[in-house]
Amino acid sequence: MMVKLQTDNYVEQAEKVMQDLQAAGKGQIKLTTSKIRSILAMVSELYNDAQRLRAETLSEDLVGRVQYLKMRIAYEAGREGYVREFVKKAAILEEIDRIGRKKEQLLLFCHYMEALVAYHKFLGGRDY
């Protein structure tokens, strides 16, 4: 079970997730960089728009886009077992649910996704 993400632990959690995936893959992370980066691309757009938001509550548009992101991730997880394993170990769908309407939670989630990509690369995740 994953610890609740906070600003002081999200990097550590991302590292642990990727180490667990590496161990499960017998030293190799089977999730490809292209898969994880396609998810990050959607997250980055949300991050940029949330940064510009003056309010601490997300707009209806951003809330809808967060829900769309959740659906796309669920779809990708359903298509490929490695993505499903990643989504489950990283508790991505649960973390999206925690965002609700809170800008701060969305920004934290975006940073967490960036950390996951960073540790994927650091631990030798596949590029193809």
Accessible surface in RSA format (square Angstrom, percent):
REM  Atomic radii and reference values for relative SASA: ProtOr
REM  Chains: A
REM  Algorithm: Lee & Richards
REM  Probe-radius: 1.40
REM  Slices: 20
REM RES _ NUM      All-atoms   Total-Side   Main-Chain    Non-polar    All polar
REM                ABS   REL    ABS   REL    ABS   REL    ABS   REL    ABS   REL
RES MET A   1   233.65 121.0 143.82  95.2  89.83 213.9 124.49 105.8 109.16 144.6
RES MET A   2    35.92  18.6  14.58   9.7  21.34  50.8  19.85  16.9  16.07  21.3
RES VAL A   3    89.59  59.0  82.28  74.5   7.31  17.6  89.11  77.4   0.48   1.3
RES LYS A   4   114.17  55.7 108.02  66.3   6.15  14.6  55.31  49.8  58.86  62.7
RES LEU A   5     3.32   1.8   1.21   0.9   2.11   5.3   1.21   0.8   2.11   5.7
RES GLN A   6    89.89  50.3  87.57  64.0   2.32   5.5  21.51  45.8  68.38  51.9
RES THR A   7   105.64  75.1  87.77  89.0  17.87  42.6  57.75  77.6  47.88  72.4
RES ASP A   8   121.55  85.1  84.39  84.0  37.16  87.9  47.86 112.6  73.69  73.5
RES ASN A   9    21.60  14.9  19.99  19.3   1.61   3.9  15.24  36.7   6.37   6.2
RES TYR A  10    43.01  20.1  42.80  24.4   0.21   0.6  12.81   9.6  30.20  37.2
RES VAL A  11    68.23  44.9  67.58  61.2   0.64   1.6  67.58  58.7   0.64   1.7
RES GLU A  12   115.22  66.1 109.81  83.1   5.41  12.9  38.07  73.6  77.14  63.0
RES GLN A  13    12.51   7.0  12.46   9.1   0.04   0.1   0.04   0.1  12.46   9.5
RES ALA A  14     0.00   0.0   0.00   0.0   0.00   0.0   0.00   0.0   0.00   0.0
RES GLU A  15    55.80  32.0  55.80  42.2   0.00   0.0   4.10   7.9  51.70  42.2
RES LYS A  16   111.58  54.4 110.88  68.0   0.69   1.7  81.42  73.3  30.16  32.1
RES VAL A  17     6.10   4.0   5.66   5.1   0.44   1.1   6.10   5.3   0.00   0.0
RES MET A  18     0.00   0.0   0.00   0.0   0.00   0.0   0.00   0.0   0.00   0.0
RES GLN A  19    80.01  44.7  75.64  55.3   4.37  10.4  20.04  42.7  59.97  45.5
RES ASP A  20    54.72  38.3  50.21  50.0   4.51  10.7   9.65  22.7  45.07  44.9
RES LEU A  21    10.38   5.8   6.94   5.0   3.44   8.6   6.94   4.9   3.44   9.2
RES GLN A  22    45.15  25.2  45.15  33.0   0.00   0.0   6.07  12.9  39.08  29.6
RES ALA A  23    76.27  70.1  51.56  79.6  24.71  56.2  61.27  86.3  15.00  39.7
RES ALA A  24    55.41  50.9  21.68  33.5  33.73  76.7  34.64  48.8  20.77  55.0
RES GLY A  25     9.52  11.7   0.00   N/A   9.52  11.7   5.74  15.7   3.79   8.5
RES LYS A  26   192.06  93.7 156.63  96.1  35.43  84.4 120.99 108.9  71.07  75.7
RES GLY A  27    53.08  65.5   0.00   N/A  53.08  65.5  30.25  83.0  22.83  51.1
RES GLN A  28    77.31  43.2  74.37  54.4   2.94   7.0  25.60  54.5  51.71  39.2
RES ILE A  29     1.12   0.6   0.68   0.5   0.44   1.1   0.68   0.5   0.44   1.2
RES LYS A  30    76.27  37.2  71.87  44.1   4.40  10.5  38.55  34.7  37.72  40.2
RES LEU A  31     5.59   3.1   3.29   2.4   2.30   5.8   3.99   2.8   1.60   4.3
RES THR A  32    15.32  10.9  14.18  14.4   1.14   2.7  12.15  16.3   3.17   4.8
RES THR A  33    17.91  12.7  17.91  18.2   0.00   0.0  17.91  24.1   0.00   0.0
RES SER A  34    69.99  59.1  56.84  75.9  13.15  30.3  48.50 103.3  21.49  30.1
RES LYS A  35    43.99  21.5  42.59  26.1   1.40   3.3  24.93  22.4  19.06  20.3
RES ILE A  36     0.15   0.1   0.04   0.0   0.11   0.3   0.15   0.1   0.00   0.0
RES ARG A  37   123.33  51.8 118.83  60.6   4.50  10.7  31.82  43.5  91.51  55.5
RES SER A  38    57.93  49.0  46.76  62.4  11.18  25.7  45.76  97.4  12.18  17.1
RES ILE A  39     1.63   0.9   1.63   1.2   0.00   0.0   1.63   1.2   0.00   0.0
RES LEU A  40    20.13  11.2  20.13  14.4   0.00   0.0  20.13  14.1   0.00   0.0
RES ALA A  41    57.61  53.0  47.47  73.3  10.14  23.1  55.31  77.9   2.31   6.1
RES MET A  42    40.48  21.0  36.44  24.1   4.04   9.6  35.59  30.3   4.90   6.5
RES VAL A  43     1.10   0.7   1.10   1.0   0.00   0.0   1.10   1.0   0.00   0.0
RES SER A  44    44.69  37.8  41.62  55.6   3.07   7.1  28.05  59.7  16.65  23.3
RES GLU A  45   109.64  62.9 107.24  81.1   2.40   5.7  35.05  67.8  74.59  60.9
RES LEU A  46     4.82   2.7   4.82   3.4   0.00   0.0   4.82   3.4   0.00   0.0
RES TYR A  47    50.87  23.7  50.87  28.9   0.00   0.0  32.26  24.2  18.61  22.9
RES ASN A  48    75.28  51.9  72.91  70.5   2.37   5.7  11.14  26.8  64.15  62.0
RES ASP A  49    41.10  28.8  35.65  35.5   5.45  12.9  12.39  29.2  28.71  28.6
RES ALA A  50     0.00   0.0   0.00   0.0   0.00   0.0   0.00   0.0   0.00   0.0
RES GLN A  51    94.28  52.7  72.87  53.3  21.41  51.0  16.42  35.0  77.86  59.1
RES ARG A  52   172.87  72.6 145.20  74.0  27.67  65.9  77.40 105.8  95.47  57.9
RES LEU A  53    41.36  23.0  34.59  24.7   6.77  17.0  39.01  27.4   2.35   6.3
RES ARG A  54   231.19  97.1 200.34 102.1  30.85  73.5  79.95 109.3 151.23  91.7
RES ALA A  55    55.72  51.2  43.57  67.2  12.15  27.6  54.22  76.3   1.50   4.0
RES GLU A  56   119.27  68.5 108.55  82.1  10.73  25.5  66.31 128.3  52.97  43.2
RES THR A  57    77.89  55.4  73.08  74.1   4.80  11.4  39.54  53.1  38.35  58.0
RES LEU A  58     4.66   2.6   0.00   0.0   4.66  11.7   0.00   0.0   4.66  12.6
RES SER A  59    46.11  39.0  34.78  46.4  11.33  26.1  41.17  87.7   4.95   6.9
RES GLU A  60   123.45  70.9 112.35  85.0  11.10  26.4  66.37 128.4  57.08  46.6
RES ASP A  61    90.48  63.4  77.04  76.7  13.44  31.8  39.76  93.6  50.72  50.6
RES LEU A  62     5.46   3.0   5.46   3.9   0.00   0.0   5.46   3.8   0.00   0.0
RES VAL A  63    27.70  18.2  27.64  25.0   0.06   0.1  27.70  24.1   0.00   0.0
RES GLY A  64    39.66  48.9   0.00   N/A  39.66  48.9  32.95  90.4   6.71  15.0
RES ARG A  65    68.76  28.9  65.84  33.6   2.91   6.9  38.00  51.9  30.76  18.6
RES VAL A  66     2.74   1.8   2.74   2.5   0.00   0.0   2.74   2.4   0.00   0.0
RES GLN A  67    93.73  52.4  88.99  65.0   4.74  11.3  39.33  83.7  54.40  41.3
RES TYR A  68   115.52  53.9 110.35  62.8   5.17  13.5  86.01  64.6  29.52  36.4
RES LEU A  69     2.39   1.3   2.00   1.4   0.38   1.0   2.36   1.7   0.03   0.1
RES LYS A  70    56.40  27.5  56.40  34.6   0.00   0.0  27.70  24.9  28.71  30.6
RES MET A  71    98.20  50.9  91.43  60.5   6.77  16.1  77.15  65.6  21.05  27.9
RES ARG A  72    79.38  33.3  79.38  40.5   0.00   0.0  12.03  16.4  67.35  40.8
RES ILE A  73     0.05   0.0   0.00   0.0   0.05   0.1   0.05   0.0   0.00   0.0
RES ALA A  74    45.09  41.5  35.75  55.2   9.34  21.3  37.28  52.5   7.81  20.7
RES TYR A  75   124.94  58.3 115.24  65.6   9.70  25.2  87.48  65.7  37.46  46.2
RES GLU A  76    17.14   9.8  17.14  13.0   0.00   0.0   4.74   9.2  12.40  10.1
RES ALA A  77     8.83   8.1   8.83  13.6   0.00   0.0   8.83  12.4   0.00   0.0
RES GLY A  78    49.75  61.4   0.00   N/A  49.75  61.4  25.18  69.1  24.57  55.0
RES ARG A  79   144.55  60.7 108.00  55.1  36.55  87.0  26.60  36.3 117.95  71.5
RES GLU A  80    62.68  36.0  59.74  45.2   2.94   7.0  30.03  58.1  32.65  26.7
RES GLY A  81    48.03  59.2   0.00   N/A  48.03  59.2  29.14  80.0  18.89  42.3
RES TYR A  82    94.21  44.0  92.12  52.4   2.09   5.4  56.32  42.3  37.89  46.7
RES VAL A  83     0.30   0.2   0.30   0.3   0.00   0.0   0.30   0.3   0.00   0.0
RES ARG A  84   103.56  43.5 103.56  52.8   0.00   0.0  25.54  34.9  78.02  47.3
RES GLU A  85    61.49  35.3  56.33  42.6   5.17  12.3  27.18  52.6  34.31  28.0
RES PHE A  86     0.03   0.0   0.03   0.0   0.00   0.0   0.03   0.0   0.00   0.0
RES VAL A  87     5.41   3.6   5.15   4.7   0.25   0.6   5.15   4.5   0.25   0.7
RES LYS A  88   146.86  71.6 127.07  78.0  19.80  47.1  82.94  74.7  63.92  68.1
RES LYS A  89    80.07  39.1  60.18  36.9  19.88  47.3  22.09  19.9  57.97  61.8
RES ALA A  90     0.00   0.0   0.00   0.0   0.00   0.0   0.00   0.0   0.00   0.0
RES ALA A  91    15.55  14.3  15.48  23.9   0.07   0.2  15.55  21.9   0.00   0.0
RES ILE A  92     0.00   0.0   0.00   0.0   0.00   0.0   0.00   0.0   0.00   0.0
RES LEU A  93    47.08  26.2  47.08  33.7   0.00   0.0  47.08  33.1   0.00   0.0
RES GLU A  94    94.66  54.3  91.97  69.6   2.69   6.4  45.15  87.3  49.51  40.4
RES GLU A  95     4.52   2.6   3.49   2.6   1.03   2.5   0.06   0.1   4.45   3.6
RES ILE A  96     1.17   0.7   0.00   0.0   1.17   2.8   0.00   0.0   1.17   3.2
RES ASP A  97    82.17  57.6  58.58  58.3  23.59  55.8  29.03  68.3  53.15  53.0
RES ARG A  98    89.04  37.4  77.16  39.3  11.88  28.3  32.16  43.9  56.88  34.5
RES ILE A  99     0.23   0.1   0.23   0.2   0.00   0.0   0.23   0.2   0.00   0.0
RES GLY A 100    39.54  48.8   0.00   N/A  39.54  48.8  33.26  91.3   6.28  14.1
RES ARG A 101   107.81  45.3 103.30  52.7   4.51  10.7  48.84  66.8  58.97  35.7
RES LYS A 102   110.65  54.0 110.32  67.7   0.33   0.8  81.70  73.5  28.95  30.8
RES LYS A 103    25.00  12.2  24.85  15.2   0.15   0.4   6.35   5.7  18.65  19.9
RES GLU A 104   117.51  67.5 113.34  85.7   4.17   9.9  38.18  73.8  79.33  64.8
RES GLN A 105    30.42  17.0  29.79  21.8   0.63   1.5   6.12  13.0  24.30  18.4
RES LEU A 106     0.02   0.0   0.02   0.0   0.00   0.0   0.02   0.0   0.00   0.0
RES LEU A 107    30.64  17.1  30.64  21.9   0.00   0.0  30.64  21.5   0.00   0.0
RES LEU A 108    11.16   6.2   8.79   6.3   2.38   6.0  10.55   7.4   0.62   1.7
RES PHE A 109     3.70   1.8   2.85   1.8   0.85   2.2   3.32   2.0   0.37   1.1
RES CYS A 110     1.52   1.1   1.52   1.7   0.00   0.0   1.47   3.7   0.05   0.1
RES HIS A 111    60.99  33.3  59.53  41.4   1.46   3.7  35.57  36.7  25.42  29.6
RES TYR A 112     0.00   0.0   0.00   0.0   0.00   0.0   0.00   0.0   0.00   0.0
RES MET A 113     0.00   0.0   0.00   0.0   0.00   0.0   0.00   0.0   0.00   0.0
RES GLU A 114    85.92  49.3  81.00  61.3   4.92  11.7  27.56  53.3  58.36  47.6
RES ALA A 115     9.64   8.9   3.84   5.9   5.80  13.2   9.31  13.1   0.33   0.9
RES LEU A 116     0.00   0.0   0.00   0.0   0.00   0.0   0.00   0.0   0.00   0.0
RES VAL A 117    14.06   9.3  13.67  12.4   0.39   0.9  13.67  11.9   0.39   1.1
RES ALA A 118    57.21  52.6  44.83  69.2  12.39  28.2  53.57  75.4   3.64   9.6
RES TYR A 119    45.51  21.2  45.40  25.8   0.10   0.3  17.27  13.0  28.24  34.8
RES HIS A 120     0.75   0.4   0.75   0.5   0.00   0.0   0.00   0.0   0.75   0.9
RES LYS A 121   117.88  57.5 107.06  65.7  10.82  25.8  82.74  74.5  35.15  37.4
RES PHE A 122   155.33  77.7 124.56  77.1  30.78  80.1 133.33  80.8  22.01  63.0
RES LEU A 123    34.50  19.2  21.82  15.6  12.68  31.9  26.36  18.5   8.14  21.9
RES GLY A 124    52.98  65.3   0.00   N/A  52.98  65.3  33.92  93.1  19.07  42.7
RES GLY A 125     8.52  10.5   0.00   N/A   8.52  10.5   0.00   0.0   8.52  19.1
RES ARG A 126    56.82  23.9  50.88  25.9   5.95  14.2  14.77  20.2  42.06  25.5
RES ASP A 127    87.66  61.4  67.07  66.8  20.59  48.7  29.29  68.9  58.38  58.2
RES TYR A 128   172.58  80.6 150.25  85.5  22.33  58.1 138.80 104.3  33.78  41.6
END  Absolute sums over single chains surface
CHAIN  1 A     7153.6       6021.8       1131.8       3811.9       3341.7
END  Absolute sums over all chains
TOTAL          7153.6       6021.8       1131.8       3811.9       3341.7
